Protein backbone atom coordinates (compact mmCIF):
# COMPACT_ATOMS: atom_id res chain seq x y z
CA UNK A 1 0.00 0.00 0.00
CA UNK A 2 3.00 2.34 0.26
CA UNK A 3 2.96 2.62 -3.54
CA UNK A 4 -0.57 4.05 -3.51
CA UNK A 5 -4.13 2.85 -3.66
CA UNK A 6 -4.22 2.38 -7.46
CA UNK A 7 -1.27 -0.04 -7.28
CA UNK A 8 -2.93 -1.90 -4.41
CA UNK A 9 -6.17 -2.31 -6.39
CA UNK A 10 -4.27 -3.60 -9.42
CA UNK A 11 -2.03 -5.96 -7.43
CA UNK A 12 -4.88 -7.58 -5.48
CA UNK A 13 -7.34 -7.32 -8.41
CA UNK A 14 -9.88 -5.68 -6.14
CA UNK A 15 -13.23 -5.37 -7.96
CA UNK A 16 -14.41 -2.28 -6.04
CA UNK A 17 -13.62 -0.05 -3.09
CA UNK A 18 -15.73 -2.28 -0.84
CA UNK A 19 -16.76 -5.80 -1.78
CA UNK A 20 -17.21 -9.27 -0.37
CA UNK A 21 -15.86 -12.64 -1.36
CA UNK A 22 -16.90 -16.13 -0.29
CA UNK A 23 -14.07 -18.53 0.52
CA UNK A 24 -14.56 -22.08 1.82
CA UNK A 25 -17.94 -21.27 3.34
CA UNK A 26 -16.91 -17.99 4.99
CA UNK A 27 -17.61 -14.42 3.90
CA UNK A 28 -14.75 -11.91 3.76
CA UNK A 29 -16.00 -8.32 3.59
CA UNK A 30 -13.39 -5.80 2.43
CA UNK A 31 -13.63 -2.05 3.08
CA UNK A 32 -11.40 0.94 2.34
CA UNK A 33 -10.73 2.67 5.67
CA UNK A 34 -8.42 5.10 3.86
CA UNK A 35 -11.22 6.95 2.06
CA UNK A 36 -13.03 9.23 4.50
CA UNK A 37 -15.07 10.72 1.62
CA UNK A 38 -16.97 7.44 1.14
CA UNK A 39 -16.95 6.28 4.77
CA UNK A 40 -20.68 6.74 5.40
CA UNK A 41 -21.61 4.96 2.14
CA UNK A 42 -19.28 2.07 3.01
CA UNK A 43 -20.76 1.74 6.51
CA UNK A 44 -24.33 1.76 5.11
CA UNK A 45 -23.32 -0.91 2.57
CA UNK A 46 -21.65 -2.99 5.32
CA UNK A 47 -24.76 -2.76 7.51
CA UNK A 48 -26.85 -4.14 4.63
CA UNK A 49 -24.37 -6.93 3.82
CA UNK A 50 -24.19 -8.10 7.46
CA UNK A 51 -27.97 -7.88 7.89
CA UNK A 52 -28.46 -10.12 4.85
CA UNK A 53 -25.52 -12.51 5.41
CA UNK A 54 -26.45 -16.14 5.95
CA UNK A 55 -22.82 -17.19 6.50
CA UNK A 56 -21.76 -18.64 9.84
CA UNK A 57 -18.36 -16.90 9.56
CA UNK A 58 -18.15 -13.22 8.57
CA UNK A 59 -14.72 -11.53 8.57
CA UNK A 60 -14.36 -7.75 8.16
CA UNK A 61 -11.10 -6.74 6.49
CA UNK A 62 -9.82 -3.14 6.45
CA UNK A 63 -6.55 -1.34 7.02
CA UNK A 64 -6.80 1.01 10.03
CA UNK A 65 -7.49 -0.48 13.50
CA UNK A 66 -10.64 0.75 15.25
CA UNK A 67 -8.71 1.49 18.46
CA UNK A 68 -5.29 3.02 19.13
CA UNK A 69 -2.72 0.22 19.34
CA UNK A 70 0.64 2.01 19.06
CA UNK A 71 2.22 5.40 19.57
CA UNK A 72 2.59 5.66 15.79
CA UNK A 73 -1.12 5.93 14.94
CA UNK A 74 -4.31 7.07 16.66
CA UNK A 75 -7.68 5.58 15.68
CA UNK A 76 -8.93 9.13 15.05
CA UNK A 77 -6.82 9.27 11.85
CA UNK A 78 -9.93 7.88 10.13
CA UNK A 79 -12.52 9.17 12.57
CA UNK A 80 -15.57 9.16 10.26
CA UNK A 81 -14.89 5.59 9.13
CA UNK A 82 -14.12 4.37 12.65
CA UNK A 83 -17.16 6.00 14.27
CA UNK A 84 -19.32 4.12 11.76
CA UNK A 85 -17.36 0.92 12.30
CA UNK A 86 -17.86 1.17 16.07
CA UNK A 87 -21.63 1.39 15.50
CA UNK A 88 -21.47 -1.70 13.24
CA UNK A 89 -19.48 -3.60 15.88
CA UNK A 90 -22.16 -2.89 18.49
CA UNK A 91 -25.08 -3.62 16.14
CA UNK A 92 -23.75 -6.79 14.45
CA UNK A 93 -21.41 -8.30 17.09
CA UNK A 94 -23.33 -11.59 16.92
CA UNK A 95 -22.71 -11.87 13.15
CA UNK A 96 -19.07 -10.71 12.96
CA UNK A 97 -16.51 -13.46 13.51
CA UNK A 98 -13.48 -11.19 13.58
CA UNK A 99 -12.02 -7.93 12.34
CA UNK A 100 -8.76 -8.24 10.39
CA UNK A 101 -6.67 -5.04 10.29
CA UNK A 102 -3.14 -3.80 9.58
CA UNK A 103 -1.54 -0.34 9.55
CA UNK A 104 0.44 -0.65 12.79
CA UNK A 105 3.14 -2.95 11.33
CA UNK A 106 2.89 -5.47 14.15
CA UNK A 107 0.98 -8.64 14.99
CA UNK A 108 -1.51 -9.23 17.76
CA UNK A 109 -4.96 -10.20 18.90
CA UNK A 110 -7.34 -7.92 20.73
CA UNK A 111 -11.01 -7.69 21.64
CA UNK A 112 -13.31 -4.72 21.06
CA UNK A 113 -16.39 -5.09 23.25
CA UNK A 114 -15.61 -8.82 23.17
CA UNK A 115 -15.28 -8.98 19.35
CA UNK A 116 -11.94 -10.41 18.15
CA UNK A 117 -9.62 -8.10 16.17
CA UNK A 118 -6.56 -9.58 14.48
CA UNK A 119 -3.62 -7.30 13.70
CA UNK A 120 -2.08 -8.97 10.67
CA UNK A 121 1.66 -8.38 11.01
CA UNK A 122 4.14 -6.63 8.73
CA UNK A 123 6.61 -7.32 5.98
CA UNK A 124 8.25 -3.89 6.16
CA UNK A 125 9.36 -1.65 9.03
CA UNK A 126 8.13 -4.11 11.64
CA UNK A 127 7.29 -2.66 15.08
CA UNK A 128 6.37 -3.98 18.50
CA UNK A 129 3.36 -3.23 20.72
CA UNK A 130 3.38 -2.60 24.44
CA UNK A 131 0.31 -3.90 26.27
CA UNK A 132 -2.01 -2.83 27.77
CA UNK A 133 -3.32 -0.67 24.95
CA UNK A 134 -4.62 2.86 25.41
CA UNK A 135 -7.95 3.10 27.26
CA UNK A 136 -10.90 4.24 25.14
CA UNK A 137 -14.09 5.65 26.69
CA UNK A 138 -16.30 4.51 23.78
CA UNK A 139 -15.26 0.89 23.39
CA UNK A 140 -13.80 -1.72 25.74
CA UNK A 141 -10.52 -2.74 24.09
CA UNK A 142 -8.35 -5.48 25.57
CA UNK A 143 -4.99 -6.68 24.25
CA UNK A 144 -4.67 -10.45 24.59
CA UNK A 145 -1.28 -10.83 22.90
CA UNK A 146 0.94 -8.69 20.68
CA UNK A 147 4.41 -8.96 19.21
CA UNK A 148 6.84 -7.42 21.67
CA UNK A 149 9.98 -8.00 19.60
CA UNK A 150 10.90 -6.44 16.31
CA UNK A 151 10.98 -8.88 13.45
CA UNK A 152 8.67 -9.78 10.61
CA UNK A 153 5.59 -11.22 12.25
CA UNK A 154 2.80 -12.89 10.29
CA UNK A 155 -0.63 -14.11 11.18
CA UNK A 156 -2.31 -17.06 9.49
CA UNK A 157 -6.03 -17.73 9.67
CA UNK A 158 -7.40 -21.28 9.70
CA UNK A 159 -11.14 -21.85 9.79
CA UNK A 160 -13.84 -24.44 9.29
CA UNK A 161 -17.23 -22.98 8.36
CA UNK A 162 -19.08 -26.20 9.33
CA UNK A 163 -17.78 -26.32 12.91
CA UNK A 164 -17.34 -22.52 13.15
CA UNK A 165 -13.82 -23.10 14.47
CA UNK A 166 -11.39 -20.28 13.75
CA UNK A 167 -7.72 -20.19 14.73
CA UNK A 168 -5.15 -17.46 14.25
CA UNK A 169 -1.50 -18.47 14.31
CA UNK A 170 1.30 -15.94 14.81
CA UNK A 171 4.84 -16.61 13.71
CA UNK A 172 8.03 -14.75 12.97
CA UNK A 173 9.34 -15.12 9.44
CA UNK A 174 12.80 -16.15 10.68
CA UNK A 175 11.36 -18.90 12.92
CA UNK A 176 9.06 -20.44 10.29
CA UNK A 177 6.89 -21.94 13.01
CA UNK A 178 3.84 -20.95 14.98
CA UNK A 179 4.96 -19.04 18.06
CA UNK A 180 1.48 -18.35 19.36
CA UNK A 181 -2.01 -19.65 18.50
CA UNK A 182 -5.45 -18.47 19.60
CA UNK A 183 -8.85 -20.01 19.02
CA UNK A 184 -11.00 -17.08 17.92
CA UNK A 185 -14.27 -18.93 17.49
CA UNK A 186 -16.32 -20.35 19.01
CA UNK A 187 -16.09 -17.68 21.68
CA UNK A 188 -14.66 -17.01 24.17
CA UNK A 189 -11.21 -16.52 22.66
CA UNK A 190 -8.75 -19.04 24.06
CA UNK A 191 -4.99 -19.38 23.84
CA UNK A 192 -4.27 -22.81 22.41
CA UNK A 193 -0.48 -22.61 22.23
CA UNK A 194 2.03 -20.97 24.54
CA UNK A 195 2.78 -17.40 23.54
CA UNK A 196 6.26 -15.96 24.05
C-alpha positions, 0 to 999 in steps of 0.5 A: 500500500505504500505505492498508492491505492491504485497499485494496491487495487491492481495488485490484489485485483480488487473489484471495487472499493468495498466488496465481499468474497466467499471462501470455503464457506466464509464471507470476507467483507473488504472495506477501504478505511483510507477513504473518509469521503466514502466512509458513510456509504461504506458503513451503510453498505456494510450494515446491509451486507451483514444484515443479509448474510447467511454465513456462519463466519463473517470476517471484516477486512480493512486497514486502520485499527478501530482502536489506538494500538501504538504510539505511531497511529491514533484511531482518530486518523480515520474518525468518520470511518471508525465512528461508523465501524464502532456502530457496526461492531455494536449492532452486528457483534453476533454476526461478525466473527473477527475484524482483520486489520493492519496499519500498525506494522505489528501482529496481535490479537485484541477484543473490542467489546468482546469482538476479536480483532486480528492485527495482521503483522508486517513485511516492512518496518516491523514494530512492536506493541506494548500492552495494555493498549490505550484506554478508550471511553467509547469501546472496551478494548483489551490486548490479549497478545501482541508482538513485543519484539521487532521482526517480521511477524505474520498471522495465518487464519485457519477456519472451518465454516461447518464447525465454526472453528477459527484459529489465528497463528502468529509466527516470525518469518525467521522462525518459520513456526507458529509461536502463538495460537489463539482459538477465535471462534467459538467464543470465548477466545482461548490461547491454544499454544504458549505465547512468548 
